[in-house]
Amino acid sequence: MSPEPLSPPGAAAAVPERPASESASAAAADAGGEVAYLAALSSLAGMGPARLERLLARWAPKEAWRALASGRLAEAAAAARVGEKVARRWISDAARADPAEIYLRHTRAGVTLRRRGTAAYPERLIGDPEPPAVLFSQGPVELLERPTVTIVGTRRCTRYGADVAFDLGKAAAANGVTVISGLAIGIDAAAHAGALAADGAPPVGVVGSGLDRIYPRENAVLWKIVAQRGLLLAEAPLGAPPERWRFPARNRIMAALSDACVVVESHEDGGAIGTATEAAQRDRTVAAVPGPIRSPASAGSNRLIAEGAGVLCDVEDLLVLLDISRTKLPSPTAAAEADGDAPVDDAPVDDAPVDDATVDDATARAILGAFDWMPATMEMLAARTGLELGELAWHLEGLSASGHLARRGLWYERRGGATAPTGSRG
Amino acid sequence: MTARISSAVLQGVIGQAVSVEVHSSKGLPAFAIVGLPDASCRESRDRVRAAVLSSGFKWPDGRVTVNLAPGGLRKEGAGLDLAIAVAVLVAEEVLTKAQTDGFAFVAELGLDGSLRRVPGTLSLVEAVQVPRVVVAEDAYAEATLGGDLEVQWAPNLAELVRCLKGEADFGLPPTAPPAADADVAEDLRDVRGQPFGRRALEIAAAGGHHLLMVGPPGAGKTMLARRLPGLLPPLDTEAARVVTRIYSAGDFGVPTSALITRPPFRAPHHSATMVALVGGGSRTLRPGEISAAHGGVLFLDELGEFSPVVLDALRQPLEEGVIRVSRAAGSISFPAEFVLVGSMNPCPCGNAGGPGHCRCSDAARVRYARRLSGPLLDRFDMRLFVQRPSADELFRGAPGESSAAVRKRVLAARRRAARRGVRYNSMLGSRALEREAPLSLEAAALAERAVASGELSARGLQRIRCVGLTIADLGGRRPPLRGADVALALQLRNNPVPLDRSYAGSHVA
């Protein structure tokens, strides 16, 4: 982990836990350097990157904070181009907050502050059209020096999407590629889980809230594992709630950090499309995983393909894609971990997919044939096969147990190779 | 002079014999009723006096005291009107004791002396301990269900006195209007598609298993639920009397043919209060909707909109088949054995899991799901996701099997259950299930897999066996249960409803 380049490094530790007087607090903030003021500024309610940038265009961080703390309402409102109400809130919050305290809270929690223009700032963000003024990180930022791929997609994914995201994440990590995603449920979580399963390059999670505000709750375990083994990044300071507007801003960071951006499944106007657009604007390679044209969960990703994004037909395509856009060679250790050049395309669960040629029951084969490689409910299968419900249920249980089918909610999906089903063999 | 006349009052849905004693003596004119009458009962004073006077009799000049024995029993309702009037007439020597001996009187009086039906006539008639009973004309059919009693009716008090004196004959039994169409208006034949829904209804009807239906608006949940009573076999005589008693006592409407033979279908609105649903009341303890559904179907549409407190009150009756209502005035048990059918949307907007796009946030969906408590959800042996039928099914689908055909299978399955000593399988205890529903090897392997994967709890396994047994019964197969029986039971129980987040937006038409 690279140390925060504060000068002098010992100064922050020398700051008393609770500054007794105004002057002591000001001294502490000075000792923390500009970065403490940046952290304090970004912890104000409603302080997004755009407003922060406008404030910083007018003032240096320290001066901006002083302007707020001393109650220069009209001036601050004009500089940030915000309404009087917002500015008033900032001023009253700033009067109560202490930048030194905010800074200490981060260092005590093991969060590193990385200010734009310092050596600690990730290289990939230098020269970005909208680089964050400050980043909060937890974990080895060196992970970003490897080739990176951002894998994103919808939260409301299908089993197919989750499986593919898992496979892509696993293959990338196994080949020493850092997988970046947003720690949301659905595709993001699957990509992270895949990367962790590979035992290769640890993943990077770029989150919208503060690093102590785990969101969504369902991913708490995954979040903690990524924090332990990989890297967490946020533009928001500790305590920042997961407000809606933070997520599009977060997406641009994921795009900026990536060599390539892969959309696995996305609804027509999904957030993942935003990430892909940001990536395209930054000249990153954008690719998408094709899905059924009648699946709303694939509408956005298919549209990306129609508009010229790369197509991932195979896990290997991802590696080819990264080869093309790769700026650095993978580290030799990562290459060794990758186990030769064999792509890793294991299924996420331990039972391997089985080809339907191995199904020797004619009824079971007929059921598999009725899928057409699309998700189907039991009711749809009953209508297609004409089987009695009990018998159908029995076969579905058997096919799920043998790994031919996967169930997600009401829906069953076929698993396994791409060979077309033969129905009942003659 | 004193007089004593038999009558009865309602305690919940059960009648209690009451004897009405009248004492009339010289003194300042007064009319008092003692013996714990409640407000409606005390109002009898004015009705009785008016009825006696307008029927052309003299009201006693002196002091009249009415005692309702036993004195410790709280009396409510207007059903004692006629008995009080007759007792007064005996005390005034308009009638003799001999003329009223062996008669009980159960009717309310109008101010003009006319006789009116009282709620709970059947229970009241069953309670009286004399061989003959007089009721109002419109209560005649119901009163005749009461057993070996001789039932008489009279149009009004003056006519009744003439009949009792022997100066006239009691009215002939009124000709009951033809029984309302006993046939089921809503037939399963009209349902297109929905193979799962049809099957679940059949299983619910045969085994008495509670059913939860989740689905978008317009998918046909209500339509399916309304067809469940038509699949139930007609009530046997004993059950019919119980249901008729409840309907009469609770004033839920008794048909002119009196005996209710079709299993009832009750669908209270989700704004129903606790008292309306489970029964009770501050003074009068009345049966509620769940008792009105006894022997039939209780359909709770929009289950998520019911107050959670009201829903949790259903747990005892679901378990025991009775509801005990306790008030300061006393505690009463009402029968409440019904098949519960619940329906709800999968999420506030109603589109989750279906072809439309769900517009609800995850948090909203979770909140909606939480309205159903776990213990209540656990009572549903079958959980069904009802999807809108496709256009193809709607316009070109062949009409399904008729209710009558399904009812035949249900009846056969019920007969098998009867051989096990219960009315239907869901009443079997866990030990009886071990004995009656052994699993075949393949079924045991499947169940073991489900338990091992955490999909199924121990209690869940018992319920699976129970539903599996009903499925086997319907198929005319003897236990041990096949793999397919258990697989279908598992499907029906473990359908991930309500409110599974998966596939919310990925329906493939």
Contacts between the chains, C-beta under 8 A, distances in Angstrom:
chain1	res1	chain2	res2	distance
A	154	B	505	7.3
A	155	B	362	7.6
A	156	B	358	8.0
A	156	B	501	7.3
A	156	B	503	7.8
A	156	B	504	4.6
A	156	B	505	4.3
A	156	B	506	6.8
A	157	B	506	7.4
A	158	B	503	6.4
A	158	B	506	4.4
A	159	B	502	7.7
A	185	B	362	7.8
A	216	B	362	7.2
A	267	B	357	8.0
A	267	B	505	5.9
A	292	B	508	6.2
A	294	B	508	5.2
A	294	B	509	6.1
A	295	B	506	5.2
A	295	B	508	5.5
A	296	B	357	6.5
A	296	B	505	4.9
A	296	B	506	6.0
A	296	B	507	7.2
A	297	B	505	5.5
A	297	B	506	3.9
A	298	B	506	8.0
A	374	B	508	5.1
A	375	B	503	7.2
A	375	B	506	7.0
A	375	B	508	5.5
A	376	B	508	7.5
A	377	B	385	7.9
A	377	B	387	7.2
A	378	B	196	7.0
A	378	B	491	6.4
A	379	B	194	7.9
A	379	B	195	6.3
A	379	B	196	5.2
A	379	B	387	6.6
A	382	B	195	5.1
A	382	B	196	7.3
A	383	B	193	7.7
A	383	B	195	7.1
A	383	B	393	7.8
A	388	B	484	7.7
A	389	B	195	6.4
A	389	B	196	6.7
A	389	B	199	5.4
A	389	B	488	5.6
A	389	B	491	7.8
A	390	B	471	6.3
A	390	B	475	7.6
A	390	B	482	7.6
A	390	B	484	3.7
A	390	B	485	5.9
A	390	B	487	6.5
A	390	B	488	4.1
A	391	B	484	5.0
A	393	B	484	6.6
A	393	B	487	3.8
A	393	B	488	4.3
A	393	B	490	7.1
A	393	B	491	4.5
A	394	B	446	7.8
A	394	B	482	7.8
A	394	B	483	4.9
A	394	B	484	4.0
A	394	B	487	4.0
A	394	B	488	7.6
A	396	B	487	7.3
A	396	B	491	7.6
A	397	B	446	5.8
A	397	B	449	7.8
A	397	B	483	7.8
A	397	B	487	4.8
A	397	B	490	7.1
A	401	B	449	6.2
A	408	B	502	4.6
A	408	B	503	6.1
A	409	B	353	6.8
A	409	B	496	4.9
A	409	B	500	4.3
A	409	B	501	7.9
A	409	B	502	3.6
A	409	B	503	4.7
A	410	B	353	6.3
A	410	B	385	5.4
A	410	B	495	6.8
A	410	B	496	6.5
A	410	B	500	7.2
A	410	B	503	6.7
A	411	B	502	7.4
A	411	B	503	5.1
A	411	B	506	7.8
